[in-house]
Every structure is written in structure tokens, then in C-alpha cells.
């Protein structure tokens, strides 16, 4: 069902080992647009400093990565849903 395994346990480990910001790419990590939202929320909950998310206005016609791309409206909805999660972990987006 998923192309790859998105190992979110690496986020707190990396945050402990480095001073650099930790970004998560849920789009490539799961390979399907329908799983990008829950994995994005989980990434923020475990401390990710940023997300890399594929967005395309017409994923069916994308040259690449269309299957994992969110429509702009879904991306907007996701960003609104992530804010309370970030706030609950003492961060803001």
C-alpha cells in the first residue's frame, strides 16, 4: 500500500544529534496523496521543523510525482490542520 516506509522515529533522534532543522518529506515517503495528510500531521507531532509536500493543480498531468501530489485546496486544508498540532508541541507554523 505504501511505496516506502516513512520512519518518523528518526526525527527526534536527528533533533538530538544535530543543531540543524529536520524536514520530513511525506509525499515521497508514502507515495500516495491519500496518506500525505496523516503522515504530515504525525511528522509535526514528533517534532519536524518543516515538511516537503508535493502540490499540483492537475496531478493526473504532472510530469512526475502526480500520484503523491495534493491538490492546492487539500494542501491549504492540511496547513490549517497542522497548526494546532504544532501549537500543542509548543511550536508555530
N, CA, C and O of each residue as an XYZ file, in Angstrom:
372
protein
N       0.805     -1.206      0.000
C       0.000      0.000      0.000
C       0.848      1.270      0.000
O       0.422      2.307     -0.508
N       2.029      1.185      0.561
C       2.915      2.355      0.531
C       4.197      1.986     -0.194
O       4.666      0.849     -0.134
N       4.732      2.944     -0.856
C       5.939      2.700     -1.645
C       7.155      2.517     -0.747
O       7.995      1.652     -0.994
N       7.240      3.311      0.263
C       8.386      3.300      1.168
C       7.888      3.334      2.604
O       6.691      3.473      2.856
N       8.801      3.208      3.521
C       8.468      3.355      4.938
C       8.979      4.707      5.400
O      10.165      5.006      5.265
N       8.103      5.512      5.936
C       8.485      6.827      6.448
C       8.787      6.682      7.934
O       7.876      6.632      8.761
N      10.053      6.615      8.260
C      10.493      6.361      9.635
C      10.510      7.660     10.435
O      11.515      8.371     10.465
N       9.402      7.954     11.070
C       9.301      9.195     11.839
C      10.060      9.133     13.164
O      10.269     10.163     13.805
N      10.469      7.949     13.574
C      11.268      7.869     14.801
C      12.636      8.506     14.608
O      13.327      8.805     15.582
N      13.028      8.714     13.364
C      14.313      9.366     13.090
C      14.283     10.854     13.438
O      15.330     11.446     13.699
N      13.105     11.459     13.444
C      13.010     12.912     13.695
C      13.556     13.292     15.071
O      14.456     14.129     15.139
N      13.059     12.722     16.170
C      13.618     13.120     17.466
C      15.085     12.726     17.636
O      15.834     13.401     18.342
N      15.491     11.633     16.988
C      16.900     11.236     17.055
C      17.768     12.303     16.391
O      18.772     12.733     16.959
N      17.382     12.727     15.195
C      18.150     13.757     14.485
C      18.150     15.077     15.234
O      19.163     15.775     15.258
N      17.030     15.427     15.843
C      16.962     16.684     16.598
C      17.912     16.650     17.793
O      18.451     17.678     18.201
N      18.108     15.458     18.344
C      19.035     15.324     19.466
C      20.492     15.384     18.998
O      21.354     15.906     19.704
N      20.760     14.848     17.809
C      22.128     14.726     17.329
C      22.668     15.947     16.580
O      23.877     16.068     16.384
N      21.782     16.847     16.164
C      22.242     17.972     15.357
C      21.519     19.255     15.744
O      20.427     19.223     16.312
N      22.135     20.366     15.432
C      21.506     21.665     15.647
C      20.696     22.093     14.422
O      20.014     23.118     14.452
N      20.772     21.309     13.351
C      20.117     21.670     12.102
C      18.618     21.375     12.139
O      18.183     20.482     12.866
N      17.832     22.111     11.368
C      16.402     21.804     11.296
C      16.182     20.468     10.597
O      16.941     20.082      9.708
N      15.146     19.783     11.008
C      14.823     18.467     10.451
C      13.537     18.588      9.632
O      12.488     18.975     10.147
N      13.642     18.249      8.354
C      12.494     18.286      7.453
C      12.077     16.863      7.096
O      12.909     15.960      7.010
N      10.788     16.680      6.891
C      10.238     15.380      6.508
C       9.530     15.539      5.167
O       8.872     16.548      4.913
N       9.675     14.532      4.317
C       9.044     14.519      3.000
C       7.989     13.419      2.964
O       8.256     12.318      2.482
N       6.786     13.713      3.472
C       5.754     12.671      3.493
C       5.283     12.270      2.096
O       4.837     11.138      1.906
N       5.370     13.161      1.125
C       4.927     12.829     -0.233
C       5.730     11.657     -0.795
O       5.154     10.673     -1.258
N       7.062     11.761     -0.755
C       7.901     10.681     -1.254
C       7.929      9.503     -0.280
O       8.116      8.357     -0.688
N       7.747      9.786      0.982
C       7.782      8.724      1.980
C       6.652      7.731      1.847
O       6.827      6.550      2.147
N       5.484      8.190      1.398
C       4.336      7.290      1.281
C       3.938      7.018     -0.160
O       3.391      5.954     -0.451
N       4.195      7.946     -1.067
C       3.957      7.719     -2.483
C       2.528      7.825     -2.956
O       2.258      7.607     -4.137
N       1.604      8.153     -2.075
C       0.195      8.269     -2.445
C      -0.429      9.455     -1.718
O      -0.292      9.587     -0.502
N      -1.111     10.314     -2.464
C      -1.641     11.552     -1.888
C      -2.530     11.314     -0.676
O      -2.561     12.149      0.228
N      -3.251     10.201     -0.630
C      -4.207      9.991      0.459
C      -3.542      9.750      1.814
O      -4.199      9.859      2.849
N      -2.250      9.424      1.819
C      -1.541      9.198      3.079
C      -0.657     10.372      3.482
O      -0.064     10.366      4.561
N      -0.568     11.370      2.623
C       0.293     12.517      2.916
C      -0.213     13.283      4.138
O       0.587     13.681      4.984
N      -1.511     13.492      4.244
C      -2.042     14.267      5.371
C      -1.766     13.615      6.726
O      -1.218     14.285      7.602
N      -2.117     12.336      6.946
C      -1.851     11.778      8.278
C      -0.366     11.714      8.620
O       0.013     11.901      9.776
N       0.479     11.450      7.620
C       1.911     11.380      7.909
C       2.507     12.769      8.145
O       3.461     12.914      8.910
N       1.953     13.778      7.498
C       2.393     15.153      7.755
C       2.062     15.554      9.186
O       2.885     16.147      9.883
N       0.860     15.226      9.610
C       0.453     15.534     10.987
C       1.347     14.811     11.985
O       1.762     15.387     12.991
N       1.637     13.558     11.705
C       2.494     12.783     12.597
C       3.907     13.358     12.639
O       4.531     13.401     13.699
N       4.409     13.797     11.494
C       5.751     14.378     11.437
C       5.845     15.634     12.300
O       6.824     15.828     13.020
N       4.841     16.468     12.224
C       4.825     17.680     13.053
C       4.727     17.298     14.527
O       5.384     17.905     15.372
N       3.911     16.299     14.835
C       3.735     15.877     16.229
C       5.033     15.364     16.846
O       5.260     15.554     18.041
N       5.892     14.714     16.050
C       7.149     14.197     16.606
C       8.280     15.209     16.558
O       9.395     14.913     16.986
N       7.997     16.424     16.031
C       8.994     17.485     16.127
C       9.620     17.969     14.836
O      10.570     18.750     14.885
N       9.130     17.540     13.681
C       9.703     18.013     12.422
C       9.638     19.533     12.350
O       8.642     20.142     12.740
N      10.699     20.131     11.853
C      10.761     21.587     11.712
C      10.124     22.063     10.413
O       9.788     23.240     10.278
N       9.959     21.163      9.469
C       9.363     21.535      8.195
C       8.944     20.309      7.418
O       9.346     19.186      7.725
N       8.128     20.544      6.407
C       7.627     19.478      5.546
C       7.890     19.835      4.097
O       7.846     21.005      3.715
N       8.164     18.821      3.295
C       8.261     18.996      1.843
C       7.090     18.212      1.250
O       7.062     16.983      1.319
N       6.133     18.922      0.673
C       4.915     18.283      0.192
C       4.702     18.630     -1.274
O       4.750     19.796     -1.666
N       4.467     17.597     -2.077
C       4.174     17.797     -3.497
C       2.765     18.371     -3.635
O       1.817     17.852     -3.047
N       2.636     19.444     -4.416
C       1.337     20.067     -4.692
C       1.262     20.328     -6.194
O       2.207     20.837     -6.797
N       0.134     19.974     -6.779
C      -0.037     20.176     -8.223
C      -1.514     20.442     -8.502
O      -2.385     19.781     -7.935
N      -1.790     21.397     -9.364
C      -3.183     21.743     -9.682
C      -3.862     20.690    -10.563
O      -5.090     20.652    -10.637
N      -3.091     19.848    -11.220
C      -3.648     18.775    -12.040
C      -2.714     17.567    -11.971
O      -1.965     17.311    -12.913
N      -2.753     16.822    -10.863
C      -1.802     15.729    -10.649
C      -1.799     14.681    -11.761
O      -0.764     14.071    -12.031
N      -2.940     14.468    -12.403
C      -3.019     13.465    -13.465
C      -2.123     13.821    -14.650
O      -1.711     12.943    -15.408
N      -1.826     15.096    -14.807
C      -0.996     15.540    -15.914
C       0.418     15.940    -15.495
O       1.183     16.461    -16.306
N       0.764     15.696    -14.235
C       2.109     16.040    -13.751
C       3.157     15.197    -14.467
O       2.932     14.019    -14.744
N       4.307     15.807    -14.767
C       5.394     15.072    -15.413
C       5.938     13.979    -14.498
O       6.377     12.929    -14.966
N       5.906     14.231    -13.196
C       6.345     13.222    -12.229
C       5.624     13.463    -10.904
O       5.133     14.560    -10.641
N       5.570     12.450    -10.099
C       5.053     12.519     -8.722
C       3.580     12.896     -8.619
O       3.141     13.334     -7.556
N       2.815     12.742     -9.669
C       1.397     13.082     -9.622
C       0.619     12.278     -8.600
O      -0.276     12.810     -7.944
N       0.950     11.003     -8.456
C       0.213     10.135     -7.532
C       0.347     10.566     -6.073
O      -0.511     10.254     -5.247
N       1.415     11.277     -5.761
C       1.641     11.697     -4.375
C       1.398     13.191     -4.176
O       1.689     13.730     -3.108
N       0.873     13.852     -5.185
C       0.662     15.301     -5.115
C      -0.717     15.644     -4.576
O      -1.721     15.035     -4.944
N      -0.737     16.630     -3.700
C      -2.006     17.148     -3.191
C      -2.512     18.248     -4.110
O      -1.731     19.006     -4.686
N      -3.811     18.322     -4.235
C      -4.414     19.469     -4.907
C      -4.221     20.693     -4.008
O      -4.150     20.537     -2.789
N      -4.135     21.894     -4.561
C      -3.924     23.088     -3.734
C      -4.928     23.237     -2.587
O      -4.545     23.647     -1.492
N      -6.190     22.916     -2.813
C      -7.200     23.038     -1.743
C      -6.930     22.052     -0.613
O      -7.106     22.390      0.557
N      -6.507     20.843     -0.950
C      -6.174     19.856      0.080
C      -4.935     20.300      0.867
O      -4.847     20.091      2.077
N      -3.986     20.912      0.164
C      -2.793     21.426      0.833
C      -3.166     22.536      1.813
O      -2.670     22.569      2.939
N      -4.031     23.434      1.386
C      -4.490     24.519      2.259
C      -5.179     23.956      3.501
O      -4.945     24.427      4.614
N      -6.022     22.953      3.308
C      -6.713     22.314      4.433
C      -5.704     21.665      5.380
O      -5.835     21.763      6.600
N      -4.704     21.007      4.814
C      -3.675     20.364      5.627
C      -2.911     21.378      6.470
O      -2.661     21.140      7.652
N      -2.544     22.493      5.878
C      -1.798     23.505      6.622
C      -2.611     24.040      7.796
O      -2.064     24.304      8.867
N      -3.907     24.198      7.595
C      -4.768     24.641      8.701
C      -4.857     23.574      9.789
O      -4.899     23.900     10.975
N      -4.887     22.319      9.396
C      -4.992     21.225     10.367
C      -3.705     21.018     11.157
O      -3.738     20.518     12.282
N      -2.584     21.398     10.576
C      -1.290     21.202     11.235
C      -1.030     22.238     12.327
O      -0.337     21.950     13.303
N      -1.572     23.422     12.171
C      -1.297     24.496     13.149
C      -1.591     24.098     14.595
O      -0.746     24.328     15.459
N      -2.752     23.511     14.896
C      -2.998     23.130     16.294
C      -2.043     22.056     16.809
O      -1.732     22.014     18.000
N      -1.584     21.198     15.919
C      -0.622     20.152     16.335
C       0.703     20.818     16.702
O       1.308     20.491     17.722
N       1.141     21.743     15.872
C       2.387     22.463     16.174
C       2.250     23.245     17.481
O       3.163     23.255     18.306
N       1.118     23.887     17.657
C       0.898     24.675     18.883
C       0.898     23.766     20.108
O       1.404     24.153     21.161
N       0.342     22.572     19.986
C       0.298     21.627     21.110
C       1.688     21.162     21.503
O       1.901     20.702     22.625
N       2.635     21.281     20.582
C       4.015     20.897     20.864
C       4.914     22.119     21.045
O       6.131     22.044     20.871
N       4.292     23.245     21.398
C       4.997     24.496     21.690
C       5.762     25.056     20.498
O       6.832     25.643     20.659
N       5.205     24.872     19.293
C       5.804     25.429     18.081
C       4.704     26.090     17.261
O       3.517     25.864     17.496
N       5.108     26.898     16.312
C       4.141     27.545     15.432
C       4.543     27.322     13.988
O       5.723     27.192     13.662
N       3.538     27.280     13.136
C       3.786     27.128     11.694
C       3.135     28.290     10.992
O       3.204     28.388      9.767
